[in-house]
Amino acid sequence: MAKSKPTKACCLVSELLEEAGFDREKARRLKRQVLEGVILLCQWQLARMETRVPRSTPRGRKVEVD
């Protein structure tokens, strides 16, 4: 019996993605879009933190405990 050469895992993933219609360029665009979204979220959070006015007294919630 002839032994076949083992296929590298990275090649298997590439083939799987290719068969699903997900090529390298599409993956790169999606990754960039996700990273830009994360950056935008972080900038928004920083802007909110800078404009927030500190309260003079902390507000608490009153809850009933059984």
mmCIF file as gemmi writes it, N, C-alpha and C atoms, coordinates in Angstrom:
data_model
loop_
_atom_site.group_PDB
_atom_site.id
_atom_site.type_symbol
_atom_site.label_atom_id
_atom_site.label_alt_id
_atom_site.label_comp_id
_atom_site.label_asym_id
_atom_site.label_entity_id
_atom_site.label_seq_id
_atom_site.pdbx_PDB_ins_code
_atom_site.Cartn_x
_atom_site.Cartn_y
_atom_site.Cartn_z
_atom_site.occupancy
_atom_site.B_iso_or_equiv
_atom_site.pdbx_formal_charge
_atom_site.auth_seq_id
_atom_site.auth_asym_id
_atom_site.pdbx_PDB_model_num
ATOM 1 N N . MET Axp A 1 ? 0.825 -1.177 0 1 0 ? 1 A 1
ATOM 2 C CA . MET Axp A 1 ? 0 0 0 1 0 ? 1 A 1
ATOM 3 C C . MET Axp A 1 ? 0.878 1.251 0 1 0 ? 1 A 1
ATOM 4 N N . ALA Axp A 2 ? 0.596 2.177 -0.869 1 0 ? 2 A 1
ATOM 5 C CA . ALA Axp A 2 ? 1.371 3.408 -0.95 1 0 ? 2 A 1
ATOM 6 C C . ALA Axp A 2 ? 0.826 4.426 0.04 1 0 ? 2 A 1
ATOM 7 N N . LYS Axp A 3 ? 1.751 5.046 0.747 1 0 ? 3 A 1
ATOM 8 C CA . LYS Axp A 3 ? 1.34 6.056 1.715 1 0 ? 3 A 1
ATOM 9 C C . LYS Axp A 3 ? 1.176 7.397 0.991 1 0 ? 3 A 1
ATOM 10 N N . SER Axp A 4 ? 0.064 8.059 1.286 1 0 ? 4 A 1
ATOM 11 C CA . SER Axp A 4 ? -0.133 9.38 0.686 1 0 ? 4 A 1
ATOM 12 C C . SER Axp A 4 ? 0.488 10.436 1.596 1 0 ? 4 A 1
ATOM 13 N N . LYS Axp A 5 ? 0.917 11.497 0.987 1 0 ? 5 A 1
ATOM 14 C CA . LYS Axp A 5 ? 1.537 12.586 1.724 1 0 ? 5 A 1
ATOM 15 C C . LYS Axp A 5 ? 0.461 13.31 2.535 1 0 ? 5 A 1
ATOM 16 N N . PRO Axp A 6 ? 0.664 13.527 3.836 1 0 ? 6 A 1
ATOM 17 C CA . PRO Axp A 6 ? -0.356 14.215 4.632 1 0 ? 6 A 1
ATOM 18 C C . PRO Axp A 6 ? -0.533 15.669 4.175 1 0 ? 6 A 1
ATOM 19 N N . THR Axp A 7 ? -1.788 16.087 4.132 1 0 ? 7 A 1
ATOM 20 C CA . THR Axp A 7 ? -2.09 17.466 3.732 1 0 ? 7 A 1
ATOM 21 C C . THR Axp A 7 ? -1.976 18.372 4.945 1 0 ? 7 A 1
ATOM 22 N N . LYS Axp A 8 ? -1.386 19.527 4.754 1 0 ? 8 A 1
ATOM 23 C CA . LYS Axp A 8 ? -1.233 20.481 5.847 1 0 ? 8 A 1
ATOM 24 C C . LYS Axp A 8 ? -2.599 21.033 6.247 1 0 ? 8 A 1
ATOM 25 N N . ALA Axp A 9 ? -2.745 21.324 7.53 1 0 ? 9 A 1
ATOM 26 C CA . ALA Axp A 9 ? -4.012 21.842 8.05 1 0 ? 9 A 1
ATOM 27 C C . ALA Axp A 9 ? -4.372 23.172 7.402 1 0 ? 9 A 1
ATOM 28 N N . CYS Axp A 10 ? -3.394 24.024 7.161 1 0 ? 10 A 1
ATOM 29 C CA . CYS Axp A 10 ? -3.681 25.325 6.562 1 0 ? 10 A 1
ATOM 30 C C . CYS Axp A 10 ? -4.24 25.173 5.149 1 0 ? 10 A 1
ATOM 31 N N . CYS Axp A 11 ? -3.752 24.155 4.434 1 0 ? 11 A 1
ATOM 32 C CA . CYS Axp A 11 ? -4.255 23.905 3.081 1 0 ? 11 A 1
ATOM 33 C C . CYS Axp A 11 ? -5.694 23.407 3.127 1 0 ? 11 A 1
ATOM 34 N N . LEU Axp A 12 ? -5.998 22.575 4.139 1 0 ? 12 A 1
ATOM 35 C CA . LEU Axp A 12 ? -7.361 22.067 4.284 1 0 ? 12 A 1
ATOM 36 C C . LEU Axp A 12 ? -8.324 23.214 4.576 1 0 ? 12 A 1
ATOM 37 N N . VAL Axp A 13 ? -7.914 24.122 5.432 1 0 ? 13 A 1
ATOM 38 C CA . VAL Axp A 13 ? -8.764 25.273 5.765 1 0 ? 13 A 1
ATOM 39 C C . VAL Axp A 13 ? -8.967 26.142 4.537 1 0 ? 13 A 1
ATOM 40 N N . SER Axp A 14 ? -7.906 26.388 3.803 1 0 ? 14 A 1
ATOM 41 C CA . SER Axp A 14 ? -8.015 27.2 2.588 1 0 ? 14 A 1
ATOM 42 C C . SER Axp A 14 ? -8.965 26.562 1.584 1 0 ? 14 A 1
ATOM 43 N N . GLU Axp A 15 ? -8.85 25.243 1.414 1 0 ? 15 A 1
ATOM 44 C CA . GLU Axp A 15 ? -9.729 24.543 0.479 1 0 ? 15 A 1
ATOM 45 C C . GLU Axp A 15 ? -11.184 24.614 0.936 1 0 ? 15 A 1
ATOM 46 N N . LEU Axp A 16 ? -11.399 24.441 2.233 1 0 ? 16 A 1
ATOM 47 C CA . LEU Axp A 16 ? -12.753 24.502 2.783 1 0 ? 16 A 1
ATOM 48 C C . LEU Axp A 16 ? -13.366 25.884 2.567 1 0 ? 16 A 1
ATOM 49 N N . LEU Axp A 17 ? -12.592 26.921 2.844 1 0 ? 17 A 1
ATOM 50 C CA . LEU Axp A 17 ? -13.093 28.282 2.666 1 0 ? 17 A 1
ATOM 51 C C . LEU Axp A 17 ? -13.358 28.576 1.188 1 0 ? 17 A 1
ATOM 52 N N . GLU Axp A 18 ? -12.48 28.075 0.327 1 0 ? 18 A 1
ATOM 53 C CA . GLU Axp A 18 ? -12.647 28.269 -1.107 1 0 ? 18 A 1
ATOM 54 C C . GLU Axp A 18 ? -13.937 27.612 -1.597 1 0 ? 18 A 1
ATOM 55 N N . GLU Axp A 19 ? -14.195 26.4 -1.126 1 0 ? 19 A 1
ATOM 56 C CA . GLU Axp A 19 ? -15.409 25.688 -1.517 1 0 ? 19 A 1
ATOM 57 C C . GLU Axp A 19 ? -16.659 26.409 -1.027 1 0 ? 19 A 1
ATOM 58 N N . ALA Axp A 20 ? -16.541 27.102 0.091 1 0 ? 20 A 1
ATOM 59 C CA . ALA Axp A 20 ? -17.676 27.852 0.646 1 0 ? 20 A 1
ATOM 60 C C . ALA Axp A 20 ? -17.826 29.21 -0.031 1 0 ? 20 A 1
ATOM 61 N N . GLY Axp A 21 ? -16.924 29.535 -0.94 1 0 ? 21 A 1
ATOM 62 C CA . GLY Axp A 21 ? -16.992 30.818 -1.64 1 0 ? 21 A 1
ATOM 63 C C . GLY Axp A 21 ? -16.389 31.958 -0.846 1 0 ? 21 A 1
ATOM 64 N N . PHE Axp A 22 ? -15.506 31.637 0.068 1 0 ? 22 A 1
ATOM 65 C CA . PHE Axp A 22 ? -14.899 32.644 0.94 1 0 ? 22 A 1
ATOM 66 C C . PHE Axp A 22 ? -13.42 32.727 0.609 1 0 ? 22 A 1
ATOM 67 N N . ASP Axp A 23 ? -13.053 33.6 -0.296 1 0 ? 23 A 1
ATOM 68 C CA . ASP Axp A 23 ? -11.658 33.69 -0.717 1 0 ? 23 A 1
ATOM 69 C C . ASP Axp A 23 ? -10.861 34.623 0.197 1 0 ? 23 A 1
ATOM 70 N N . ARG Axp A 24 ? -9.582 34.684 -0.024 1 0 ? 24 A 1
ATOM 71 C CA . ARG Axp A 24 ? -8.671 35.457 0.826 1 0 ? 24 A 1
ATOM 72 C C . ARG Axp A 24 ? -9.014 36.947 0.832 1 0 ? 24 A 1
ATOM 73 N N . GLU Axp A 25 ? -9.347 37.491 -0.319 1 0 ? 25 A 1
ATOM 74 C CA . GLU Axp A 25 ? -9.671 38.917 -0.406 1 0 ? 25 A 1
ATOM 75 C C . GLU Axp A 25 ? -10.942 39.244 0.374 1 0 ? 25 A 1
ATOM 76 N N . LYS Axp A 26 ? -11.921 38.361 0.275 1 0 ? 26 A 1
ATOM 77 C CA . LYS Axp A 26 ? -13.169 38.563 1.013 1 0 ? 26 A 1
ATOM 78 C C . LYS Axp A 26 ? -12.903 38.505 2.519 1 0 ? 26 A 1
ATOM 79 N N . ALA Axp A 27 ? -12.067 37.577 2.951 1 0 ? 27 A 1
ATOM 80 C CA . ALA Axp A 27 ? -11.715 37.462 4.366 1 0 ? 27 A 1
ATOM 81 C C . ALA Axp A 27 ? -10.991 38.711 4.844 1 0 ? 27 A 1
ATOM 82 N N . ARG Axp A 28 ? -10.108 39.24 4.024 1 0 ? 28 A 1
ATOM 83 C CA . ARG Axp A 28 ? -9.362 40.447 4.374 1 0 ? 28 A 1
ATOM 84 C C . ARG Axp A 28 ? -10.305 41.64 4.528 1 0 ? 28 A 1
ATOM 85 N N . ARG Axp A 29 ? -11.268 41.753 3.6 1 0 ? 29 A 1
ATOM 86 C CA . ARG Axp A 29 ? -12.238 42.859 3.682 1 0 ? 29 A 1
ATOM 87 C C . ARG Axp A 29 ? -13.093 42.752 4.935 1 0 ? 29 A 1
ATOM 88 N N . LEU Axp A 30 ? -13.534 41.538 5.244 1 0 ? 30 A 1
ATOM 89 C CA . LEU Axp A 30 ? -14.363 41.327 6.423 1 0 ? 30 A 1
ATOM 90 C C . LEU Axp A 30 ? -13.583 41.637 7.698 1 0 ? 30 A 1
ATOM 91 N N . LYS Axp A 31 ? -12.341 41.197 7.756 1 0 ? 31 A 1
ATOM 92 C CA . LYS Axp A 31 ? -11.498 41.46 8.922 1 0 ? 31 A 1
ATOM 93 C C . LYS Axp A 31 ? -11.303 42.955 9.113 1 0 ? 31 A 1
ATOM 94 N N . ARG Axp A 32 ? -11.068 43.657 8.019 1 0 ? 32 A 1
ATOM 95 C CA . ARG Axp A 32 ? -10.884 45.105 8.095 1 0 ? 32 A 1
ATOM 96 C C . ARG Axp A 32 ? -12.154 45.794 8.59 1 0 ? 32 A 1
ATOM 97 N N . GLN Axp A 33 ? -13.304 45.344 8.089 1 0 ? 33 A 1
ATOM 98 C CA . GLN Axp A 33 ? -14.578 45.928 8.493 1 0 ? 33 A 1
ATOM 99 C C . GLN Axp A 33 ? -14.822 45.704 9.992 1 0 ? 33 A 1
ATOM 100 N N . VAL Axp A 34 ? -14.528 44.518 10.479 1 0 ? 34 A 1
ATOM 101 C CA . VAL Axp A 34 ? -14.71 44.219 11.902 1 0 ? 34 A 1
ATOM 102 C C . VAL Axp A 34 ? -13.781 45.082 12.75 1 0 ? 34 A 1
ATOM 103 N N . LEU Axp A 35 ? -12.524 45.187 12.349 1 0 ? 35 A 1
ATOM 104 C CA . LEU Axp A 35 ? -11.571 45.996 13.11 1 0 ? 35 A 1
ATOM 105 C C . LEU Axp A 35 ? -11.967 47.475 13.113 1 0 ? 35 A 1
ATOM 106 N N . GLU Axp A 36 ? -12.442 47.983 11.986 1 0 ? 36 A 1
ATOM 107 C CA . GLU Axp A 36 ? -12.898 49.372 11.936 1 0 ? 36 A 1
ATOM 108 C C . GLU Axp A 36 ? -14.103 49.576 12.856 1 0 ? 36 A 1
ATOM 109 N N . GLY Axp A 37 ? -14.969 48.576 12.939 1 0 ? 37 A 1
ATOM 110 C CA . GLY Axp A 37 ? -16.111 48.654 13.844 1 0 ? 37 A 1
ATOM 111 C C . GLY Axp A 37 ? -15.68 48.696 15.304 1 0 ? 37 A 1
ATOM 112 N N . VAL Axp A 38 ? -14.685 47.891 15.653 1 0 ? 38 A 1
ATOM 113 C CA . VAL Axp A 38 ? -14.164 47.879 17.019 1 0 ? 38 A 1
ATOM 114 C C . VAL Axp A 38 ? -13.531 49.228 17.352 1 0 ? 38 A 1
ATOM 115 N N . ILE Axp A 39 ? -12.778 49.783 16.41 1 0 ? 39 A 1
ATOM 116 C CA . ILE Axp A 39 ? -12.151 51.085 16.62 1 0 ? 39 A 1
ATOM 117 C C . ILE Axp A 39 ? -13.212 52.156 16.828 1 0 ? 39 A 1
ATOM 118 N N . LEU Axp A 40 ? -14.245 52.135 16.011 1 0 ? 40 A 1
ATOM 119 C CA . LEU Axp A 40 ? -15.332 53.105 16.128 1 0 ? 40 A 1
ATOM 120 C C . LEU Axp A 40 ? -16.018 52.984 17.488 1 0 ? 40 A 1
ATOM 121 N N . LEU Axp A 41 ? -16.255 51.763 17.939 1 0 ? 41 A 1
ATOM 122 C CA . LEU Axp A 41 ? -16.879 51.538 19.244 1 0 ? 41 A 1
ATOM 123 C C . LEU Axp A 41 ? -15.996 52.098 20.362 1 0 ? 41 A 1
ATOM 124 N N . CYS Axp A 42 ? -14.693 51.857 20.288 1 0 ? 42 A 1
ATOM 125 C CA . CYS Axp A 42 ? -13.769 52.362 21.306 1 0 ? 42 A 1
ATOM 126 C C . CYS Axp A 42 ? -13.738 53.89 21.318 1 0 ? 42 A 1
ATOM 127 N N . GLN Axp A 43 ? -13.716 54.505 20.149 1 0 ? 43 A 1
ATOM 128 C CA . GLN Axp A 43 ? -13.725 55.965 20.068 1 0 ? 43 A 1
ATOM 129 C C . GLN Axp A 43 ? -15.006 56.535 20.665 1 0 ? 43 A 1
ATOM 130 N N . TRP Axp A 44 ? -16.124 55.889 20.399 1 0 ? 44 A 1
ATOM 131 C CA . TRP Axp A 44 ? -17.407 56.328 20.929 1 0 ? 44 A 1
ATOM 132 C C . TRP Axp A 44 ? -17.415 56.233 22.454 1 0 ? 44 A 1
ATOM 133 N N . GLN Axp A 45 ? -16.888 55.118 22.968 1 0 ? 45 A 1
ATOM 134 C CA . GLN Axp A 45 ? -16.836 54.941 24.426 1 0 ? 45 A 1
ATOM 135 C C . GLN Axp A 45 ? -15.943 55.993 25.073 1 0 ? 45 A 1
ATOM 136 N N . LEU Axp A 46 ? -14.792 56.287 24.461 1 0 ? 46 A 1
ATOM 137 C CA . LEU Axp A 46 ? -13.897 57.309 24.995 1 0 ? 46 A 1
ATOM 138 C C . LEU Axp A 46 ? -14.567 58.676 25.001 1 0 ? 46 A 1
ATOM 139 N N . ALA Axp A 47 ? -15.278 58.997 23.932 1 0 ? 47 A 1
ATOM 140 C CA . ALA Axp A 47 ? -15.979 60.276 23.859 1 0 ? 47 A 1
ATOM 141 C C . ALA Axp A 47 ? -17.037 60.367 24.955 1 0 ? 47 A 1
ATOM 142 N N . ARG Axp A 48 ? -17.723 59.283 25.208 1 0 ? 48 A 1
ATOM 143 C CA . ARG Axp A 48 ? -18.744 59.265 26.277 1 0 ? 48 A 1
ATOM 144 C C . ARG Axp A 48 ? -18.1 59.469 27.636 1 0 ? 48 A 1
ATOM 145 N N . MET Axp A 49 ? -16.944 58.862 27.844 1 0 ? 49 A 1
ATOM 146 C CA . MET Axp A 49 ? -16.267 58.983 29.137 1 0 ? 49 A 1
ATOM 147 C C . MET Axp A 49 ? -15.774 60.408 29.368 1 0 ? 49 A 1
ATOM 148 N N . GLU Axp A 50 ? -15.32 61.068 28.313 1 0 ? 50 A 1
ATOM 149 C CA . GLU Axp A 50 ? -14.795 62.423 28.44 1 0 ? 50 A 1
ATOM 150 C C . GLU Axp A 50 ? -15.899 63.441 28.696 1 0 ? 50 A 1
ATOM 151 N N . THR Axp A 51 ? -17.078 63.219 28.145 1 0 ? 51 A 1
ATOM 152 C CA . THR Axp A 51 ? -18.154 64.194 28.289 1 0 ? 51 A 1
ATOM 153 C C . THR Axp A 51 ? -19.02 63.929 29.518 1 0 ? 51 A 1
ATOM 154 N N . ARG Axp A 52 ? -18.83 62.807 30.165 1 0 ? 52 A 1
ATOM 155 C CA . ARG Axp A 52 ? -19.648 62.47 31.329 1 0 ? 52 A 1
ATOM 156 C C . ARG Axp A 52 ? -19.286 63.378 32.504 1 0 ? 52 A 1
ATOM 157 N N . VAL Axp A 53 ? -20.3 63.962 33.121 1 0 ? 53 A 1
ATOM 158 C CA . VAL Axp A 53 ? -20.112 64.832 34.272 1 0 ? 53 A 1
ATOM 159 C C . VAL Axp A 53 ? -20.212 63.975 35.535 1 0 ? 53 A 1
ATOM 160 N N . PRO Axp A 54 ? -19.239 64.095 36.42 1 0 ? 54 A 1
ATOM 161 C CA . PRO Axp A 54 ? -19.315 63.291 37.644 1 0 ? 54 A 1
ATOM 162 C C . PRO Axp A 54 ? -20.483 63.736 38.522 1 0 ? 54 A 1
ATOM 163 N N . ARG Axp A 55 ? -21.154 62.789 39.1 1 0 ? 55 A 1
ATOM 164 C CA . ARG Axp A 55 ? -22.294 63.095 39.966 1 0 ? 55 A 1
ATOM 165 C C . ARG Axp A 55 ? -21.786 63.486 41.347 1 0 ? 55 A 1
ATOM 166 N N . SER Axp A 56 ? -22.536 64.365 41.998 1 0 ? 56 A 1
ATOM 167 C CA . SER Axp A 56 ? -22.124 64.786 43.329 1 0 ? 56 A 1
ATOM 168 C C . SER Axp A 56 ? -22.359 63.676 44.352 1 0 ? 56 A 1
ATOM 169 N N . THR Axp A 57 ? -23.438 62.934 44.18 1 0 ? 57 A 1
ATOM 170 C CA . THR Axp A 57 ? -23.703 61.811 45.073 1 0 ? 57 A 1
ATOM 171 C C . THR Axp A 57 ? -23.972 60.572 44.23 1 0 ? 57 A 1
ATOM 172 N N . PRO Axp A 58 ? -23.445 59.458 44.64 1 0 ? 58 A 1
ATOM 173 C CA . PRO Axp A 58 ? -23.712 58.245 43.864 1 0 ? 58 A 1
ATOM 174 C C . PRO Axp A 58 ? -25.171 57.825 44.004 1 0 ? 58 A 1
ATOM 175 N N . ARG Axp A 59 ? -25.735 57.413 42.902 1 0 ? 59 A 1
ATOM 176 C CA . ARG Axp A 59 ? -27.118 56.937 42.925 1 0 ? 59 A 1
ATOM 177 C C . ARG Axp A 59 ? -27.111 55.437 43.159 1 0 ? 59 A 1
ATOM 178 N N . GLY Axp A 60 ? -27.976 55.016 44.018 1 0 ? 60 A 1
ATOM 179 C CA . GLY Axp A 60 ? -28.102 53.596 44.277 1 0 ? 60 A 1
ATOM 180 C C . GLY Axp A 60 ? -29.515 53.154 43.952 1 0 ? 60 A 1
ATOM 181 N N . ARG Axp A 61 ? -29.683 51.889 43.818 1 0 ? 61 A 1
ATOM 182 C CA . ARG Axp A 61 ? -31.014 51.339 43.563 1 0 ? 61 A 1
ATOM 183 C C . ARG Axp A 61 ? -31.497 50.646 44.816 1 0 ? 61 A 1
ATOM 184 N N . LYS Axp A 62 ? -32.727 50.909 45.151 1 0 ? 62 A 1
ATOM 185 C CA . LYS Axp A 62 ? -33.314 50.245 46.299 1 0 ? 62 A 1
ATOM 186 C C . LYS Axp A 62 ? -34.046 49.002 45.792 1 0 ? 62 A 1
ATOM 187 N N . VAL Axp A 63 ? -33.673 47.888 46.362 1 0 ? 63 A 1
ATOM 188 C CA . VAL Axp A 63 ? -34.31 46.642 45.989 1 0 ? 63 A 1
ATOM 189 C C . VAL Axp A 63 ? -34.759 45.915 47.246 1 0 ? 63 A 1
ATOM 190 N N . GLU Axp A 64 ? -35.781 45.111 47.089 1 0 ? 64 A 1
ATOM 191 C CA . GLU Axp A 64 ? -36.237 44.306 48.205 1 0 ? 64 A 1
ATOM 192 C C . GLU Axp A 64 ? -35.594 42.924 48.096 1 0 ? 64 A 1
ATOM 193 N N . VAL Axp A 65 ? -35.123 42.436 49.218 1 0 ? 65 A 1
ATOM 194 C CA . VAL Axp A 65 ? -34.504 41.119 49.268 1 0 ? 65 A 1
ATOM 195 C C . VAL Axp A 65 ? -35.387 40.229 50.12 1 0 ? 65 A 1
ATOM 196 N N . ASP Axp A 66 ? -35.734 39.091 49.589 1 0 ? 66 A 1
ATOM 197 C CA . ASP Axp A 66 ? -36.555 38.152 50.36 1 0 ? 66 A 1
ATOM 198 C C . ASP Axp A 66 ? -35.728 37.378 51.349 1 0 ? 66 A 1
